[in-house]
Amino acid sequence: MGSTPASQSVPLTTENGVYDSDGDLMLHVGPEMARFRVCSKSLARSSPVFKRMLYGSFAESKPSDDAKWVVRLPEDGARAMAIFLSIIHGKFHVTPETLSVRDLYDLLTLTEKYDATALLRPYAHRWIDAVGSQTDDPYLLCVAWELGHIELFEKMMVTITRDCTVLEDGTLLYGVPTNELSSCISDATACLDPDRKLELPCSFDVNSRSQRATHLDNSWTFPMDSILHLQPDNMMETIKKNRMALVQEYLKPYLILYDALARGRCTVDLGRREHLTSIEEHSACDAMAFGSLFKAFQSLGHNITLPGIANRYNGSFRDLFYVLPRVKILSHHFDCLKSFAVELREGDHRAGEKCKRLEFITPSQLRYLNKQAEKMGFPTRNPETRAEDEVMGFLTRKFDRKAKEEVFWGQSRRIEQPAASWGQQRADPSWW
């Protein structure tokens, strides 16, 4: 479906806002007061909220005299309302075949407000299929929430937990601001002609990787708490708790090793050396390993000697997960290098197994998701069902022995093989 440039979109006038030529009600929607002639009965049948508003004892009720019936809805989005009205008035030939994530979010915000989301069921599968891969857009989480798409919701919760960064005040960052999108598809320039296809009035290509938000060097700038509507219950708390658990568990093996080196742990017996006693030999090994571990974390911008390093880490877990195996610990004892690698690999495995049991959907969230899924025709989920392996697969490290590449995050990266890199030794099962 082609896009209509904003400059060519139809202006907001009463003439092109007629959804029922015999309609008895005028809606003035949005800050621009876009005008729509509609059938009040159609609105009332489609939404219990509109039914109470129009036929109850409210100011929006039909006037008793012969005055025109006008209802003003300045807080609603004109574009979202246009799509909603096209559906409830049977203007199916102008209902969009696909929607951007933000358009879908705005529409669902409207239908949730008026308790009419179930009316979108004939379109929900097609719309969600078109945007389901755009996981770098935080609004997709809210879309999955309101539609009851449990698999996509869980995928988004895991992805945001894994990739988000944190400001000093605890604000979560994920994605980028949509100012450039919002300016392109503003209500003031949207195509609202009920007899004309509602095409996206902007040249923004949501499938163009160069124009999409991508995570490069912690470049997220969108604060998650700026999402005002369709925010799942306890969403922020769940993401923060799980992110902290991931960071703590994967840092734990390094902190344990740090404490052991600080106390002295080398016990290698290389036989009597004339120039070194066994105590000096062990101290030299511990000092080299301790110093290299400290320096490695310093190069990552973190002081491992300070308490609460996990609480002070503000980067993404994804970045941490990637760089930790590349930390180098030095020792002139082969047995110590091997011991470091074994301990850290086993610690990495324990962390992965423990974190796979994290709960990314709370019981209260699942109840709402199941209710919405039944409305929209998406699969429901038993409360005992855990996350699918592919959802949590990012916690698994694999190693291609022939190609000598470490494979995770869906990517292969060439492994360098420095003599004292326990990270490479830890990843390569042939090393043992």
C-alpha positions in Angstrom: 0.0 0.0 0.0 1.5 3.3 -1.1 2.0 6.3 1.1 0.4 9.7 0.6 2.7 12.7 1.3 1.5 14.9 4.1 1.2 17.9 1.8 -1.3 16.0 -0.4 -3.6 14.8 2.3 -7.2 15.9 2.4 -8.0 18.9 4.7 -10.2 18.4 7.8 -13.6 19.6 6.7 -17.2 18.5 7.4 -17.7 17.6 3.8 -15.1 14.8 3.8 -15.9 13.7 7.3 -19.4 12.2 6.6 -19.6 8.6 7.8 -23.4 8.6 7.6 -25.2 11.1 5.3 -28.3 10.8 7.4 -26.3 11.0 10.6 -27.8 12.8 13.6 -24.6 13.6 15.4 -21.5 15.7 14.8 -18.3 14.8 16.5 -15.6 17.4 16.8 -12.4 15.5 17.6 -8.9 16.4 18.6 -7.2 19.7 19.2 -7.9 20.7 15.6 -11.6 19.9 16.0 -11.9 17.5 13.0 -15.6 17.1 12.1 -17.4 13.8 11.6 -21.0 13.3 10.8 -22.0 10.0 12.3 -24.9 7.8 13.4 -25.4 8.0 17.2 -27.1 4.6 17.2 -24.0 3.0 15.5 -21.8 4.6 18.2 -24.1 3.4 21.0 -24.2 -0.2 19.6 -20.4 -0.3 19.3 -19.4 1.1 22.6 -21.1 0.9 26.0 -19.2 4.1 27.0 -20.7 6.0 24.0 -24.1 4.6 24.8 -24.0 6.0 28.3 -22.5 9.2 27.1 -25.1 9.8 24.3 -28.2 8.3 25.9 -27.6 8.9 29.6 -27.9 11.9 31.8 -24.7 13.6 30.5 -23.9 16.9 28.8 -23.2 15.0 25.6 -26.8 13.6 25.4 -29.1 14.7 22.5 -30.4 18.2 23.1 -34.2 18.4 23.8 -34.7 21.3 21.4 -34.0 21.4 17.6 -30.4 22.4 18.1 -27.7 20.5 16.3 -26.3 17.6 18.3 -22.6 18.2 18.7 -20.2 16.3 20.9 -16.7 17.6 21.4 -13.9 15.1 22.1 -10.7 17.3 22.2 -8.6 14.7 23.9 -9.1 12.0 21.3 -7.0 11.5 18.2 -8.7 12.5 15.0 -6.8 9.9 12.9 -7.6 7.1 15.3 -11.2 8.2 15.5 -11.4 8.2 11.7 -10.3 4.5 11.6 -12.7 3.6 14.4 -15.6 5.3 12.7 -14.8 3.6 9.3 -15.2 0.2 11.1 -18.4 0.8 13.0 -20.1 2.5 10.0 -19.2 -0.3 7.6 -16.8 1.7 5.6 -14.6 -1.3 5.2 -13.2 -0.3 1.8 -11.4 2.7 3.5 -10.2 0.9 6.6 -6.4 0.6 6.4 -5.0 -2.8 5.5 -1.9 -2.2 7.7 -1.1 0.3 10.4 2.2 1.6 11.8 3.0 0.7 15.5 2.1 4.2 16.6 -1.1 4.3 14.6 -2.1 1.0 16.1 -1.2 2.2 19.6 -3.3 5.3 19.1 -6.3 3.3 17.8 -6.1 0.8 20.7 -5.9 3.7 23.2 -9.1 5.0 21.7 -10.9 1.6 21.7 -9.8 0.8 25.2 -11.2 4.1 26.4 -14.5 3.4 24.8 -14.5 -0.3 25.6 -14.6 -1.3 22.0 -11.4 -3.1 21.3 -13.3 -6.3 20.4 -14.5 -4.7 17.3 -11.0 -4.8 15.9 -10.9 -8.6 15.9 -11.3 -9.0 12.1 -8.2 -6.8 11.6 -6.1 -7.6 14.6 -4.2 -10.6 13.1 -3.3 -8.8 9.9 -2.3 -5.6 11.7 -0.1 -7.3 14.3 1.6 -9.5 11.7 2.6 -6.4 9.8 4.4 -4.9 12.8 5.3 -7.8 15.0 9.0 -7.7 14.0 9.5 -4.1 15.0 10.6 -4.9 18.5 12.7 -1.8 18.8 9.5 0.2 19.2 8.4 0.3 22.8 4.8 1.0 21.8 4.6 -2.5 20.4 4.6 -3.8 24.0 1.4 -1.8 24.6 -0.1 -3.0 21.4 0.5 -6.6 22.3 -1.0 -5.9 25.8 -4.3 -4.5 24.6 -4.7 -7.1 21.8 -3.9 -10.0 24.2 -1.0 -11.3 22.0 0.7 -13.1 24.8 3.7 -14.4 22.8 4.5 -11.0 21.5 4.0 -9.3 24.8 6.4 -11.7 26.5 8.9 -11.3 23.7 8.8 -7.5 24.2 9.1 -7.7 28.0 12.2 -9.9 27.5 13.7 -7.7 24.8 13.2 -4.5 26.7 14.6 -6.1 29.9 17.6 -7.3 28.0 18.3 -4.1 26.0 17.1 -1.2 28.1 19.5 1.3 29.8 18.9 3.1 33.0 19.4 6.8 34.0 20.8 7.8 37.4 17.2 8.5 38.6 16.0 5.0 37.6 14.3 6.0 34.4 14.3 3.2 31.8 15.4 4.1 28.3 14.4 1.9 25.3 13.9 3.1 21.7 14.0 6.6 20.4 11.5 9.5 20.5 8.9 9.4 17.7 9.0 13.1 17.0 9.9 12.5 13.4 7.1 10.0 13.0 4.6 12.1 14.9 5.2 15.1 12.8 4.6 13.1 9.7 1.4 11.5 10.7 -0.1 14.3 12.8 -3.9 14.6 13.1 -3.8 17.9 11.3 -2.6 16.3 8.1 -4.3 12.9 8.3 -6.5 11.7 5.5 -10.0 11.6 7.0 -12.2 11.2 3.9 -14.5 8.3 4.7 -14.7 7.4 1.0 -10.9 7.5 0.5 -8.5 4.8 1.6 -6.8 5.8 4.9 -3.2 5.5 3.8 -0.3 6.5 5.9 0.3 10.2 5.1 4.1 10.2 5.4 7.1 9.0 3.5 8.6 7.3 6.6 9.4 3.7 5.6 8.9 1.6 8.7 10.7 -1.3 7.0 13.8 0.7 6.2 16.6 -0.3 8.7 18.3 3.0 8.1 15.3 4.9 9.4 14.3 2.6 12.2 15.5 2.9 15.8 18.4 0.6 16.3 20.5 -0.1 19.4 24.0 1.2 18.9 26.3 1.8 21.8 23.5 2.4 24.3 21.9 5.0 22.0 18.4 4.5 23.5 16.9 7.9 24.3 13.1 7.2 24.8 12.0 7.2 28.5 9.6 4.3 29.0 7.6 6.3 31.6 6.5 8.7 28.9 4.1 6.1 27.6 0.8 7.4 28.9 -1.7 4.8 27.9 -2.0 1.0 27.7 0.8 0.6 30.2 0.6 -2.9 31.7 0.2 -3.3 35.5 3.6 -3.3 37.3 5.4 -3.1 33.9 8.2 -0.9 35.1 8.7 -2.8 38.4 8.9 -6.2 36.5 11.4 -4.9 34.0 13.6 -3.3 36.6 13.5 -6.3 38.9 14.4 -8.8 36.1 17.1 -6.6 34.6 18.7 -6.3 38.0 18.5 -10.1 38.5 20.2 -10.7 35.2 23.0 -8.2 35.9 23.6 -9.5 39.4 23.6 -13.2 38.4 26.1 -12.7 35.5 28.4 -10.5 37.6 28.4 -12.9 40.5 31.1 -15.3 39.2 33.5 -12.3 38.7 32.8 -10.9 42.1 33.3 -14.3 43.8 36.6 -14.6 41.9 37.6 -11.1 42.9 37.0 -11.9 46.6 39.0 -15.1 46.3 41.9 -13.3 44.6 41.9 -10.6 47.3 42.3 -13.2 50.0 44.8 -15.2 48.0 43.9 -18.4 46.2 46.8 -19.7 44.2 48.0 -23.1 45.5 50.0 -24.3 42.5 53.1 -26.3 43.4 55.7 -25.9 40.7 58.5 -27.4 42.8 61.3 -25.5 44.5 62.6 -22.5 42.7 65.8 -20.9 43.9 64.6 -17.3 43.3 61.0 -17.6 44.7 59.5 -19.2 47.7 56.0 -20.9 47.3 54.4 -17.9 49.2 56.0 -15.5 46.8 55.0 -17.6 43.8 51.4 -17.7 44.9 51.4 -14.0 45.7 52.8 -13.1 42.3 50.1 -15.3 40.6 47.3 -13.8 42.7 48.6 -10.2 42.1 48.7 -10.7 38.4 45.3 -12.2 38.2 43.8 -9.7 40.6 45.4 -6.8 38.7 44.2 -8.0 35.3 40.7 -8.5 36.6 40.6 -5.0 38.1 42.1 -3.5 34.9 39.6 -5.4 32.7 36.6 -3.9 34.6 38.2 -0.5 34.6 38.5 -0.6 30.8 34.7 -1.3 30.8 34.2 1.8 33.0 33.5 0.0 36.2 35.5 -0.2 39.5 35.1 -3.8 40.7 36.5 -2.8 44.1 33.5 -0.6 45.0 30.4 -2.2 46.6 27.2 -2.6 44.7 28.6 -2.7 41.2 25.4 -4.3 39.9 23.3 -1.4 41.3 25.7 1.1 39.7 25.7 -0.5 36.3 23.4 1.6 34.0 24.1 0.0 30.7 22.1 -2.7 29.0 22.3 -6.3 30.1 22.8 -7.2 26.4 26.1 -5.2 26.3 27.2 -6.7 29.6 26.4 -10.2 28.5 28.5 -9.7 25.4 31.6 -8.1 26.9 32.0 -10.3 30.0 33.5 -13.4 28.2 36.1 -11.1 26.7 37.5 -10.0 30.0 41.1 -11.3 30.3 42.6 -12.7 33.4 46.4 -13.1 33.4 48.5 -15.7 35.2 51.8 -17.4 34.5 50.3 -20.7 35.9 48.4 -22.8 33.3 46.5 -24.6 36.1 45.3 -21.3 37.5 44.1 -20.1 34.1 42.3 -23.3 33.6 40.7 -23.0 37.1 39.5 -19.4 36.3 38.0 -20.6 33.1 36.2 -23.5 34.7 34.8 -21.4 37.6 33.6 -18.6 35.3 32.1 -21.0 32.7 30.2 -22.9 35.4 29.1 -19.6 37.0 27.9 -18.4 33.6 25.9 -21.6 33.2 24.4 -21.3 36.7 23.4 -17.7 36.0 21.8 -18.7 32.7 19.8 -21.5 34.2 18.6 -19.4 37.1 17.6 -16.4 34.9 15.6 -18.7 32.6 13.2 -19.1 35.5 12.6 -15.3 35.8 8.9 -14.3 35.5 8.4 -11.8 32.7 4.6 -12.0 32.9 3.0 -11.6 36.3 -0.2 -13.5 37.2 -2.3 -10.4 37.1 -0.9 -9.4 33.7 -1.6 -12.9 32.4 -5.2 -12.7 33.5 -5.7 -9.6 31.5 -3.9 -10.9 28.5 -6.0 -14.1 28.5 -9.2 -12.0 28.7 -8.0 -9.9 25.8 -6.8 -12.9 23.8 -10.2 -14.5 24.0 -11.8 -11.3 22.6 -9.3 -11.0 19.8 -8.9 -14.6 18.8 -5.3 -15.1 19.9 -4.1 -18.1 21.8 -4.5 -18.0 25.6 -1.9 -19.4 28.1 -2.1 -21.6 31.1 -0.6 -19.9 34.2 1.9 -22.8 34.6 3.4 -22.4 31.1 6.9 -21.0 31.1 8.6 -18.9 28.5 9.4 -20.8 25.3 13.1 -21.7 24.8 13.4 -19.4 21.8 12.2 -16.4 23.9 14.9 -17.0 26.6 17.5 -18.3 24.1 19.5 -15.2 24.4 20.9 -16.6 27.7 22.6 -19.5 25.8 26.1 -19.3 24.5 27.1 -21.6 21.7 30.5 -22.2 20.1 31.2 -23.3 16.5 34.4 -25.3 16.9 35.2 -25.4 13.2 34.7 -21.8 12.5 36.1 -20.8 15.9 33.2 -18.3 16.3 31.2 -17.7 19.4 27.5 -17.5 18.5 24.9 -15.7 20.5 22.4 -12.9 20.0 21.8 -14.5 16.6 25.2 -13.4 15.4 28.6 -15.0 14.9 31.7 -13.1 15.9 35.3 -14.2 15.2 37.1 -15.2 18.4 40.6 -14.0 18.9 42.9 -16.4 20.8 45.3 -14.5 23.0 47.3 -16.8 25.2 45.9 -15.5 28.5 42.3 -15.0 27.4 40.2 -17.2 29.8 37.1 -15.9 28.1 37.9 -17.7 24.8 39.1 -20.7 26.7 35.8 -20.7 28.7 33.7 -20.6 25.5 35.7 -23.3 23.6 34.8 -26.8 24.8 37.8 -28.2 22.9 40.0 -26.4 25.3 39.3 -29.0 27.9 
